Amino acid sequence: MKIEIDLDDVFRDEDGNHEESLQESVRRQIVSRLTDDYRKRLFSRFDQELSEIMQKQMAEVMQTRMPDLIDDIMNATYTPVSTYGQRGEPTTFREQIIKSIAANMKYEPKNYASDENAFTRAVKSVVDAKTGEIKKELTDQIDTKFRHDAMAFAVTELSKRLGLTK
């Protein structure tokens, strides 16, 4: 702990008069400094503990009340207003979410994948995966059949040219 003593203040009392003795002045300053430091630490600790308690209580309240709050928010009626101040028809968040999901459940391919909605990208990825599997199987079958036919043709042609008969 660090204790500082102001000598100009040492020889004056609380009102600034020179009537205080050296011992009384030092005692007063030490007590003043210690009480200020203790008060700061006490309030700091109080603030910290109060903050922790409030956070715990908020978490408990949110855990118990959140489902009701979300349900209230989802069913609350509001009137949408455009950027130009035009009022729309009254609606709820639930209706708007359903409307948005329905609008995005359309297959609408675009020139750029970044312009496509999530449903279109999902369908394309499934189609690409299945197309890749079919292509691999067909390529394997065609390669095997081609090799077999090529070998049979080569044997037949070589046998004819060499005059070998089976």
ZAPARO-127569 format. One record per residue: residue in one letter; x, y, z of N, C-alpha, C, CB in turn. Coordinates in pm, whole numbers. Glycine has a CB too. Layout:
residues N
+------+--------+--------+--------+--------+--------+--------+--------+--------+--------+--------+--------+--------+
| type |    nc1 |    nc2 |    nc3 |   cac1 |   cac2 |   cac3 |    cc1 |    cc2 |    cc3 |   cbc1 |   cbc2 |   cbc3 |
+------+--------+--------+--------+--------+--------+--------+--------+--------+--------+--------+--------+--------+
|    A |      X |      Y |      Z |      X |      Y |      Z |      X |      Y |      Z |      X |      Y |      Z |
...
+------+--------+--------+--------+--------+--------+--------+--------+--------+--------+--------+--------+--------+
end
This chain:
residues 166
+------+--------+--------+--------+--------+--------+--------+--------+--------+--------+--------+--------+--------+
| type |    nc1 |    nc2 |    nc3 |   cac1 |   cac2 |   cac3 |    cc1 |    cc2 |    cc3 |   cbc1 |   cbc2 |   cbc3 |
+------+--------+--------+--------+--------+--------+--------+--------+--------+--------+--------+--------+--------+
|    M |     84 |   -117 |      0 |      0 |      0 |      0 |     89 |    124 |      0 |    -96 |     -1 |    121 |
|    K |     51 |    223 |    -75 |    128 |    347 |    -87 |     53 |    458 |    -15 |    152 |    383 |   -237 |
|    I |    124 |    530 |     70 |     65 |    641 |    143 |    142 |    767 |    108 |     66 |    616 |    297 |
|    E |     71 |    869 |     61 |    132 |    997 |     25 |     87 |   1102 |    125 |     95 |   1039 |   -119 |
|    I |    179 |   1189 |    161 |    148 |   1296 |    257 |    184 |   1429 |    192 |    226 |   1276 |    392 |
|    D |     86 |   1517 |    187 |    106 |   1651 |    133 |    149 |   1742 |    247 |    -25 |   1706 |     63 |
|    L |    274 |   1791 |    245 |    327 |   1872 |    356 |    254 |   2004 |    372 |    473 |   1898 |    335 |
|    D |    202 |   2058 |    262 |    125 |   2182 |    274 |     -3 |   2156 |    351 |     94 |   2239 |    135 |
|    D |    -56 |   2038 |    335 |   -178 |   2002 |    404 |   -149 |   1951 |    545 |   -254 |   1896 |    325 |
|    V |    -26 |   1907 |    570 |     11 |   1851 |    700 |     -7 |   1954 |    811 |    155 |   1801 |    697 |
|    F |     28 |   2073 |    785 |     26 |   2175 |    889 |   -102 |   2256 |    889 |    144 |   2266 |    872 |
|    R |   -207 |   2207 |    824 |   -336 |   2276 |    823 |   -445 |   2178 |    866 |   -367 |   2335 |    682 |
|    D |   -550 |   2231 |    924 |   -662 |   2144 |    959 |   -755 |   2131 |    839 |   -740 |   2201 |   1082 |
|    E |   -871 |   2069 |    859 |   -963 |   2044 |    749 |  -1014 |   2172 |    685 |  -1077 |   1963 |    796 |
|    D |  -1017 |   2282 |    761 |  -1066 |   2409 |    711 |   -955 |   2494 |    652 |  -1136 |   2485 |    820 |
|    G |   -831 |   2445 |    654 |   -718 |   2519 |    599 |   -646 |   2606 |    699 |   -764 |   2604 |    487 |
|    N |   -682 |   2597 |    826 |   -617 |   2675 |    930 |   -493 |   2603 |    981 |   -714 |   2703 |   1047 |
|    H |   -397 |   2680 |   1038 |   -271 |   2622 |   1087 |   -282 |   2580 |   1234 |   -157 |   2721 |   1071 |
|    E |   -397 |   2547 |   1284 |   -415 |   2518 |   1425 |   -396 |   2370 |   1457 |   -552 |   2561 |   1468 |
|    E |   -377 |   2287 |   1359 |   -368 |   2144 |   1381 |   -224 |   2105 |   1411 |   -420 |   2066 |   1258 |
|    S |   -204 |   2010 |   1504 |    -69 |   1965 |   1535 |    -23 |   1868 |   1426 |    -62 |   1897 |   1675 |
|    L |    106 |   1843 |   1422 |    164 |   1753 |   1322 |    105 |   1614 |   1335 |    317 |   1748 |   1335 |
|    Q |     94 |   1563 |   1456 |     40 |   1430 |   1478 |   -106 |   1422 |   1433 |     51 |   1391 |   1627 |
|    E |   -185 |   1520 |   1467 |   -325 |   1521 |   1428 |   -340 |   1530 |   1277 |   -398 |   1636 |   1495 |
|    S |   -255 |   1611 |   1217 |   -261 |   1627 |   1072 |   -225 |   1497 |    999 |   -167 |   1739 |   1027 |
|    V |   -114 |   1433 |   1043 |    -73 |   1306 |    981 |   -181 |   1201 |   1001 |     62 |   1257 |   1039 |
|    R |   -234 |   1194 |   1124 |   -338 |   1098 |   1154 |   -460 |   1123 |   1064 |   -378 |   1107 |   1304 |
|    R |   -503 |   1249 |   1053 |   -619 |   1284 |    971 |   -598 |   1244 |    826 |   -648 |   1433 |    982 |
|    Q |   -479 |   1273 |    772 |   -452 |   1239 |    631 |   -446 |   1090 |    608 |   -321 |   1302 |    586 |
|    I |   -383 |   1018 |    701 |   -375 |    872 |    686 |   -514 |    811 |    693 |   -284 |    810 |    797 |
|    V |   -593 |    855 |    790 |   -729 |    803 |    802 |   -810 |    838 |    678 |   -798 |    860 |    929 |
|    S |   -795 |    960 |    628 |   -866 |   1003 |    509 |   -827 |    918 |    388 |   -839 |   1151 |    481 |
|    R |   -699 |    897 |    373 |   -651 |    819 |    257 |   -697 |    674 |    266 |   -497 |    825 |    249 |
|    L |   -683 |    615 |    385 |   -725 |    475 |    401 |   -876 |    460 |    380 |   -685 |    424 |    541 |
|    T |   -955 |    554 |    431 |  -1100 |    543 |    411 |  -1137 |    561 |    265 |  -1174 |    647 |    497 |
|    D |  -1068 |    650 |    194 |  -1095 |    667 |     51 |  -1061 |    540 |    -27 |  -1016 |    786 |     -6 |
|    D |   -944 |    481 |      1 |   -905 |    358 |    -67 |  -1001 |    245 |    -34 |   -762 |    318 |    -27 |
|    Y |  -1037 |    233 |     93 |  -1128 |    127 |    133 |  -1265 |    147 |     68 |  -1140 |    121 |    285 |
|    R |  -1311 |    271 |     63 |  -1441 |    301 |      2 |  -1440 |    264 |   -147 |  -1476 |    451 |     20 |
|    K |  -1330 |    297 |   -217 |  -1321 |    263 |   -359 |  -1324 |    113 |   -379 |  -1193 |    321 |   -421 |
|    R |  -1246 |     39 |   -299 |  -1245 |   -107 |   -313 |  -1380 |   -166 |   -278 |  -1137 |   -169 |   -224 |
|    L |  -1443 |   -113 |   -173 |  -1573 |   -163 |   -130 |  -1678 |   -141 |   -240 |  -1616 |    -95 |      1 |
|    F |  -1682 |    -20 |   -297 |  -1780 |      7 |   -403 |  -1749 |    -72 |   -530 |  -1784 |    156 |   -435 |
|    S |  -1622 |    -91 |   -559 |  -1585 |   -172 |   -676 |  -1632 |   -316 |   -658 |  -1431 |   -169 |   -699 |
|    R |  -1609 |   -371 |   -540 |  -1651 |   -508 |   -512 |  -1804 |   -516 |   -512 |  -1594 |   -557 |   -377 |
|    F |  -1869 |   -415 |   -455 |  -2015 |   -411 |   -453 |  -2070 |   -409 |   -595 |  -2064 |   -287 |   -375 |
|    D |  -2013 |   -325 |   -681 |  -2058 |   -317 |   -820 |  -2040 |   -450 |   -891 |  -1982 |   -207 |   -895 |
|    Q |  -1926 |   -515 |   -869 |  -1899 |   -643 |   -935 |  -1999 |   -749 |   -889 |  -1754 |   -689 |   -905 |
|    E |  -2019 |   -761 |   -759 |  -2111 |   -862 |   -708 |  -2255 |   -832 |   -750 |  -2101 |   -871 |   -556 |
|    L |  -2291 |   -705 |   -748 |  -2425 |   -667 |   -792 |  -2446 |   -703 |   -939 |  -2448 |   -515 |   -770 |
|    S |  -2345 |   -678 |  -1019 |  -2353 |   -712 |  -1162 |  -2368 |   -863 |  -1181 |  -2228 |   -661 |  -1236 |
|    E |  -2293 |   -942 |  -1108 |  -2303 |  -1088 |  -1120 |  -2441 |  -1137 |  -1078 |  -2195 |  -1156 |  -1034 |
|    I |  -2492 |  -1082 |   -967 |  -2625 |  -1124 |   -920 |  -2731 |  -1087 |  -1022 |  -2657 |  -1059 |   -784 |
|    M |  -2721 |   -966 |  -1077 |  -2821 |   -923 |  -1176 |  -2813 |  -1009 |  -1302 |  -2800 |   -776 |  -1212 |
|    Q |  -2693 |  -1045 |  -1344 |  -2680 |  -1130 |  -1463 |  -2741 |  -1267 |  -1438 |  -2533 |  -1146 |  -1502 |
|    K |  -2718 |  -1324 |  -1320 |  -2777 |  -1454 |  -1287 |  -2929 |  -1445 |  -1285 |  -2725 |  -1504 |  -1151 |
|    Q |  -2981 |  -1341 |  -1223 |  -3126 |  -1326 |  -1216 |  -3186 |  -1303 |  -1354 |  -3163 |  -1211 |  -1123 |
|    M |  -3118 |  -1224 |  -1438 |  -3166 |  -1203 |  -1574 |  -3166 |  -1334 |  -1652 |  -3078 |  -1097 |  -1645 |
|    A |  -3061 |  -1414 |  -1635 |  -3055 |  -1543 |  -1705 |  -3169 |  -1634 |  -1660 |  -2919 |  -1612 |  -1679 |
|    E |  -3197 |  -1636 |  -1530 |  -3307 |  -1719 |  -1479 |  -3442 |  -1671 |  -1533 |  -3309 |  -1718 |  -1325 |
|    V |  -3462 |  -1540 |  -1530 |  -3588 |  -1485 |  -1580 |  -3603 |  -1513 |  -1729 |  -3597 |  -1333 |  -1553 |
|    M |  -3496 |  -1493 |  -1804 |  -3502 |  -1517 |  -1948 |  -3528 |  -1663 |  -1978 |  -3372 |  -1472 |  -2016 |
|    Q |  -3471 |  -1752 |  -1897 |  -3491 |  -1895 |  -1920 |  -3637 |  -1935 |  -1895 |  -3397 |  -1977 |  -1831 |
|    T |  -3696 |  -1877 |  -1792 |  -3834 |  -1915 |  -1762 |  -3936 |  -1839 |  -1846 |  -3862 |  -1892 |  -1615 |
|    R |  -3906 |  -1715 |  -1880 |  -4003 |  -1631 |  -1949 |  -3984 |  -1623 |  -2100 |  -3998 |  -1495 |  -1893 |
|    M |  -3868 |  -1667 |  -2149 |  -3836 |  -1652 |  -2292 |  -3938 |  -1720 |  -2384 |  -3699 |  -1708 |  -2319 |
|    P |  -3980 |  -1844 |  -2357 |  -4079 |  -1905 |  -2449 |  -4206 |  -1822 |  -2462 |  -4115 |  -2046 |  -2402 |
|    D |  -4256 |  -1769 |  -2350 |  -4376 |  -1686 |  -2356 |  -4350 |  -1557 |  -2432 |  -4426 |  -1653 |  -2214 |
|    L |  -4232 |  -1497 |  -2408 |  -4199 |  -1373 |  -2478 |  -4189 |  -1395 |  -2628 |  -4068 |  -1314 |  -2424 |
|    I |  -4124 |  -1504 |  -2668 |  -4110 |  -1532 |  -2810 |  -4247 |  -1557 |  -2873 |  -4018 |  -1655 |  -2832 |
|    D |  -4331 |  -1631 |  -2802 |  -4465 |  -1656 |  -2853 |  -4543 |  -1525 |  -2867 |  -4542 |  -1753 |  -2761 |
|    D |  -4531 |  -1436 |  -2767 |  -4598 |  -1306 |  -2776 |  -4545 |  -1224 |  -2893 |  -4579 |  -1227 |  -2645 |
|    I |  -4413 |  -1226 |  -2912 |  -4352 |  -1150 |  -3022 |  -4397 |  -1206 |  -3157 |  -4198 |  -1153 |  -3012 |
|    M |  -4400 |  -1338 |  -3168 |  -4438 |  -1400 |  -3295 |  -4583 |  -1371 |  -3332 |  -4417 |  -1550 |  -3288 |
|    N |  -4669 |  -1355 |  -3231 |  -4812 |  -1333 |  -3257 |  -4853 |  -1187 |  -3246 |  -4893 |  -1415 |  -3161 |
|    A |  -4760 |  -1098 |  -3216 |  -4794 |   -956 |  -3204 |  -4825 |   -899 |  -3342 |  -4678 |   -876 |  -3137 |
|    T |  -4930 |   -821 |  -3350 |  -4970 |   -760 |  -3476 |  -4900 |   -626 |  -3492 |  -5124 |   -742 |  -3482 |
|    Y |  -4850 |   -601 |  -3611 |  -4788 |   -472 |  -3641 |  -4823 |   -434 |  -3784 |  -4633 |   -477 |  -3621 |
|    T |  -4803 |   -308 |  -3815 |  -4831 |   -258 |  -3950 |  -4698 |   -220 |  -4013 |  -4929 |   -136 |  -3947 |
|    P |  -4657 |   -291 |  -4118 |  -4531 |   -256 |  -4184 |  -4541 |   -122 |  -4255 |  -4491 |   -366 |  -4283 |
|    V |  -4430 |    -48 |  -4252 |  -4424 |     83 |  -4316 |  -4305 |     80 |  -4413 |  -4409 |    199 |  -4211 |
|    S |  -4328 |    122 |  -4537 |  -4222 |    121 |  -4637 |  -4125 |    235 |  -4610 |  -4280 |    132 |  -4780 |
|    T |  -4017 |    239 |  -4687 |  -3919 |    346 |  -4671 |  -3977 |    482 |  -4711 |  -3796 |    317 |  -4754 |
|    Y |  -4087 |    481 |  -4782 |  -4152 |    605 |  -4823 |  -4269 |    642 |  -4731 |  -4202 |    594 |  -4966 |
|    G |  -4288 |    567 |  -4624 |  -4392 |    598 |  -4527 |  -4528 |    540 |  -4559 |  -4405 |    742 |  -4515 |
|    Q |  -4537 |    455 |  -4660 |  -4666 |    394 |  -4694 |  -4693 |    278 |  -4600 |  -4668 |    347 |  -4843 |
|    R |  -4811 |    277 |  -4542 |  -4849 |    172 |  -4448 |  -4903 |     51 |  -4525 |  -4953 |    224 |  -4346 |
|    G |  -4862 |    -67 |  -4479 |  -4912 |   -190 |  -4538 |  -5026 |   -246 |  -4455 |  -4800 |   -294 |  -4552 |
|    E |  -5065 |   -367 |  -4486 |  -5172 |   -434 |  -4413 |  -5116 |   -485 |  -4280 |  -5232 |   -551 |  -4497 |
|    P |  -5195 |   -482 |  -4173 |  -5149 |   -537 |  -4044 |  -5114 |   -684 |  -4059 |  -5256 |   -518 |  -3934 |
|    T |  -5007 |   -726 |  -3994 |  -4959 |   -863 |  -4004 |  -4889 |   -901 |  -3874 |  -4863 |   -881 |  -4125 |
|    T |  -4842 |  -1025 |  -3865 |  -4765 |  -1071 |  -3749 |  -4630 |  -1121 |  -3798 |  -4841 |  -1182 |  -3670 |
|    F |  -4536 |  -1135 |  -3706 |  -4405 |  -1186 |  -3743 |  -4417 |  -1330 |  -3794 |  -4308 |  -1180 |  -3624 |
|    R |  -4504 |  -1407 |  -3734 |  -4523 |  -1546 |  -3776 |  -4569 |  -1551 |  -3922 |  -4626 |  -1617 |  -3685 |
|    E |  -4664 |  -1468 |  -3958 |  -4713 |  -1464 |  -4096 |  -4602 |  -1422 |  -4192 |  -4832 |  -1368 |  -4108 |
|    Q |  -4522 |  -1326 |  -4152 |  -4413 |  -1280 |  -4238 |  -4306 |  -1387 |  -4256 |  -4351 |  -1152 |  -4181 |
|    I |  -4276 |  -1462 |  -4150 |  -4178 |  -1570 |  -4161 |  -4230 |  -1678 |  -4254 |  -4147 |  -1630 |  -4021 |
|    I |  -4356 |  -1716 |  -4239 |  -4415 |  -1818 |  -4327 |  -4416 |  -1769 |  -4472 |  -4559 |  -1852 |  -4282 |
|    K |  -4449 |  -1644 |  -4492 |  -4451 |  -1587 |  -4627 |  -4311 |  -1587 |  -4688 |  -4507 |  -1443 |  -4624 |
|    S |  -4211 |  -1552 |  -4609 |  -4074 |  -1550 |  -4657 |  -4025 |  -1691 |  -4691 |  -3982 |  -1486 |  -4553 |
|    I |  -4058 |  -1787 |  -4606 |  -4018 |  -1926 |  -4632 |  -4084 |  -1976 |  -4760 |  -4055 |  -2018 |  -4513 |
|    A |  -4212 |  -1947 |  -4776 |  -4284 |  -1991 |  -4896 |  -4223 |  -1927 |  -5021 |  -4435 |  -1957 |  -4885 |
|    A |  -4185 |  -1800 |  -5010 |  -4126 |  -1731 |  -5126 |  -3990 |  -1791 |  -5162 |  -4112 |  -1581 |  -5098 |
|    N |  -3919 |  -1840 |  -5064 |  -3786 |  -1896 |  -5089 |  -3790 |  -2044 |  -5123 |  -3698 |  -1874 |  -4969 |
|    M |  -3904 |  -2107 |  -5120 |  -3915 |  -2249 |  -5153 |  -3946 |  -2270 |  -5301 |  -4023 |  -2316 |  -5067 |
|    K |  -3907 |  -2177 |  -5385 |  -3928 |  -2188 |  -5529 |  -3794 |  -2218 |  -5595 |  -3992 |  -2058 |  -5588 |
|    Y |  -3800 |  -2305 |  -5695 |  -3680 |  -2335 |  -5772 |  -3667 |  -2230 |  -5881 |  -3685 |  -2480 |  -5833 |
|    E |  -3572 |  -2139 |  -5862 |  -3552 |  -2029 |  -5956 |  -3403 |  -2016 |  -5988 |  -3608 |  -1896 |  -5899 |
|    P |  -3355 |  -2091 |  -6088 |  -3213 |  -2078 |  -6122 |  -3183 |  -1941 |  -6182 |  -3170 |  -2188 |  -6221 |
|    K |  -3067 |  -1888 |  -6149 |  -3024 |  -1757 |  -6199 |  -2890 |  -1773 |  -6270 |  -3014 |  -1653 |  -6081 |
|    N |  -2844 |  -1665 |  -6329 |  -2714 |  -1669 |  -6398 |  -2599 |  -1686 |  -6300 |  -2694 |  -1541 |  -6479 |
|    Y |  -2614 |  -1631 |  -6180 |  -2508 |  -1640 |  -6078 |  -2563 |  -1714 |  -5957 |  -2457 |  -1498 |  -6038 |
|    A |  -2483 |  -1804 |  -5904 |  -2527 |  -1883 |  -5788 |  -2554 |  -1794 |  -5667 |  -2423 |  -1988 |  -5753 |
|    S |  -2483 |  -1683 |  -5656 |  -2504 |  -1594 |  -5542 |  -2641 |  -1527 |  -5545 |  -2395 |  -1489 |  -5537 |
|    D |  -2704 |  -1523 |  -5661 |  -2837 |  -1462 |  -5674 |  -2949 |  -1561 |  -5645 |  -2854 |  -1403 |  -5813 |
|    E |  -2916 |  -1689 |  -5636 |  -3018 |  -1792 |  -5617 |  -3056 |  -1802 |  -5470 |  -2969 |  -1927 |  -5669 |
|    N |  -3180 |  -1847 |  -5445 |  -3223 |  -1866 |  -5306 |  -3168 |  -1999 |  -5253 |  -3379 |  -1862 |  -5295 |
|    A |  -3183 |  -2021 |  -5124 |  -3126 |  -2140 |  -5059 |  -3187 |  -2269 |  -5113 |  -3148 |  -2132 |  -4907 |
|    F |  -3316 |  -2267 |  -5142 |  -3383 |  -2387 |  -5195 |  -3324 |  -2426 |  -5330 |  -3534 |  -2362 |  -5208 |
|    T |  -3306 |  -2329 |  -5419 |  -3249 |  -2357 |  -5551 |  -3108 |  -2413 |  -5538 |  -3248 |  -2228 |  -5638 |
|    R |  -3027 |  -2353 |  -5450 |  -2890 |  -2404 |  -5431 |  -2891 |  -2546 |  -5375 |  -2811 |  -2311 |  -5336 |
|    A |  -2985 |  -2576 |  -5284 |  -2993 |  -2711 |  -5227 |  -3033 |  -2812 |  -5333 |  -3093 |  -2714 |  -5110 |
|    V |  -3132 |  -2778 |  -5415 |  -3176 |  -2869 |  -5521 |  -3061 |  -2894 |  -5619 |  -3299 |  -2811 |  -5596 |
|    K |  -2992 |  -2786 |  -5658 |  -2881 |  -2801 |  -5752 |  -2771 |  -2889 |  -5694 |  -2824 |  -2664 |  -5790 |
|    S |  -2741 |  -2875 |  -5566 |  -2634 |  -2956 |  -5507 |  -2673 |  -3104 |  -5504 |  -2602 |  -2906 |  -5365 |
|    V |  -2801 |  -3133 |  -5474 |  -2847 |  -3273 |  -5475 |  -2842 |  -3328 |  -5617 |  -2991 |  -3284 |  -5419 |
|    V |  -2888 |  -3251 |  -5714 |  -2887 |  -3295 |  -5855 |  -2742 |  -3317 |  -5901 |  -2958 |  -3190 |  -5946 |
|    D |  -2653 |  -3226 |  -5868 |  -2512 |  -3241 |  -5906 |  -2450 |  -3366 |  -5843 |  -2432 |  -3117 |  -5864 |
|    A |  -2483 |  -3393 |  -5717 |  -2428 |  -3511 |  -5651 |  -2478 |  -3639 |  -5718 |  -2465 |  -3512 |  -5501 |
|    K |  -2608 |  -3645 |  -5745 |  -2665 |  -3764 |  -5809 |  -2614 |  -3779 |  -5952 |  -2819 |  -3757 |  -5808 |
|    T |  -2603 |  -3669 |  -6024 |  -2550 |  -3673 |  -6161 |  -2406 |  -3724 |  -6160 |  -2558 |  -3534 |  -6227 |
|    G |  -2329 |  -3680 |  -6063 |  -2190 |  -3726 |  -6051 |  -2182 |  -3875 |  -6026 |  -2119 |  -3651 |  -5940 |
|    E |  -2272 |  -3926 |  -5940 |  -2274 |  -4071 |  -5912 |  -2310 |  -4149 |  -6038 |  -2374 |  -4103 |  -5798 |
|    I |  -2414 |  -4105 |  -6109 |  -2457 |  -4174 |  -6232 |  -2347 |  -4168 |  -6337 |  -2588 |  -4112 |  -6288 |
|    K |  -2283 |  -4054 |  -6352 |  -2174 |  -4039 |  -6450 |  -2060 |  -4135 |  -6418 |  -2123 |  -3894 |  -6452 |
|    K |  -2026 |  -4147 |  -6291 |  -1917 |  -4237 |  -6252 |  -1951 |  -4382 |  -6285 |  -1886 |  -4222 |  -6102 |
|    E |  -2075 |  -4421 |  -6250 |  -2116 |  -4559 |  -6280 |  -2117 |  -4585 |  -6430 |  -2254 |  -4586 |  -6220 |
|    L |  -2173 |  -4492 |  -6508 |  -2177 |  -4511 |  -6652 |  -2036 |  -4515 |  -6712 |  -2258 |  -4399 |  -6718 |
|    T |  -1950 |  -4427 |  -6665 |  -1812 |  -4425 |  -6715 |  -1742 |  -4556 |  -6685 |  -1733 |  -4306 |  -6654 |
|    D |  -1760 |  -4607 |  -6563 |  -1699 |  -4736 |  -6529 |  -1752 |  -4847 |  -6617 |  -1725 |  -4770 |  -6381 |
|    Q |  -1886 |  -4852 |  -6640 |  -1945 |  -4956 |  -6724 |  -1897 |  -4941 |  -6870 |  -2099 |  -4950 |  -6717 |
|    I |  -1897 |  -4818 |  -6921 |  -1857 |  -4796 |  -7060 |  -1711 |  -4830 |  -7079 |  -1884 |  -4651 |  -7102 |
|    D |  -1626 |  -4787 |  -6983 |  -1483 |  -4817 |  -6994 |  -1458 |  -4968 |  -6993 |  -1406 |  -4751 |  -6878 |
|    T |  -1529 |  -5039 |  -6906 |  -1512 |  -5185 |  -6899 |  -1560 |  -5250 |  -7029 |  -1590 |  -5244 |  -6779 |
|    K |  -1676 |  -5210 |  -7077 |  -1730 |  -5267 |  -7202 |  -1642 |  -5231 |  -7321 |  -1874 |  -5217 |  -7226 |
|    F |  -1594 |  -5103 |  -7324 |  -1507 |  -5061 |  -7435 |  -1377 |  -5142 |  -7435 |  -1476 |  -4910 |  -7425 |
|    R |  -1317 |  -5158 |  -7318 |  -1193 |  -5237 |  -7312 |  -1217 |  -5381 |  -7358 |  -1136 |  -5237 |  -7167 |
|    H |  -1326 |  -5438 |  -7313 |  -1357 |  -5576 |  -7352 |  -1378 |  -5586 |  -7502 |  -1482 |  -5627 |  -7277 |
|    D |  -1460 |  -5493 |  -7559 |  -1486 |  -5495 |  -7703 |  -1360 |  -5465 |  -7783 |  -1595 |  -5392 |  -7740 |
|    A |  -1277 |  -5373 |  -7736 |  -1153 |  -5339 |  -7806 |  -1058 |  -5458 |  -7807 |  -1084 |  -5217 |  -7740 |
|    M |  -1048 |  -5524 |  -7695 |   -959 |  -5641 |  -7689 |  -1011 |  -5753 |  -7780 |   -947 |  -5693 |  -7541 |
|    A |  -1143 |  -5775 |  -7780 |  -1202 |  -5878 |  -7865 |  -1179 |  -5844 |  -8011 |  -1352 |  -5895 |  -7836 |
|    F |  -1199 |  -5716 |  -8049 |  -1178 |  -5673 |  -8187 |  -1031 |  -5690 |  -8226 |  -1222 |  -5527 |  -8206 |
|    A |   -940 |  -5651 |  -8138 |   -797 |  -5662 |  -8167 |   -757 |  -5809 |  -8185 |   -714 |  -5598 |  -8054 |
|    V |   -807 |  -5896 |  -8100 |   -774 |  -6039 |  -8113 |   -828 |  -6094 |  -8244 |   -832 |  -6119 |  -7993 |
|    T |   -951 |  -6056 |  -8277 |  -1012 |  -6105 |  -8401 |   -934 |  -6056 |  -8521 |  -1158 |  -6060 |  -8411 |
|    E |   -901 |  -5928 |  -8524 |   -827 |  -5871 |  -8638 |   -688 |  -5931 |  -8648 |   -817 |  -5719 |  -8625 |
|    L |   -621 |  -5944 |  -8537 |   -485 |  -6004 |  -8540 |   -492 |  -6150 |  -8584 |   -417 |  -5994 |  -8399 |
|    S |   -596 |  -6220 |  -8537 |   -609 |  -6359 |  -8579 |   -632 |  -6369 |  -8730 |   -725 |  -6427 |  -8504 |
|    K |   -711 |  -6281 |  -8788 |   -736 |  -6281 |  -8931 |   -609 |  -6249 |  -9006 |   -845 |  -6181 |  -8968 |
|    R |   -536 |  -6149 |  -8962 |   -415 |  -6107 |  -9033 |   -305 |  -6212 |  -9021 |   -365 |  -5972 |  -8979 |
|    L |   -299 |  -6276 |  -8907 |   -194 |  -6377 |  -8891 |   -237 |  -6513 |  -8943 |   -154 |  -6389 |  -8745 |
|    G |   -362 |  -6523 |  -8982 |   -413 |  -6648 |  -9038 |   -441 |  -6752 |  -8933 |   -317 |  -6703 |  -9137 |
|    L |   -462 |  -6710 |  -8814 |   -495 |  -6803 |  -8705 |   -645 |  -6822 |  -8699 |   -441 |  -6752 |  -8568 |
|    T |   -685 |  -6943 |  -8685 |   -829 |  -6970 |  -8675 |   -857 |  -7039 |  -8544 |   -879 |  -7056 |  -8795 |
|    K |   -967 |  -7018 |  -8496 |  -1002 |  -7080 |  -8368 |  -1087 |  -7199 |  -8389 |  -1072 |  -6984 |  -8278 |
+------+--------+--------+--------+--------+--------+--------+--------+--------+--------+--------+--------+--------+
end
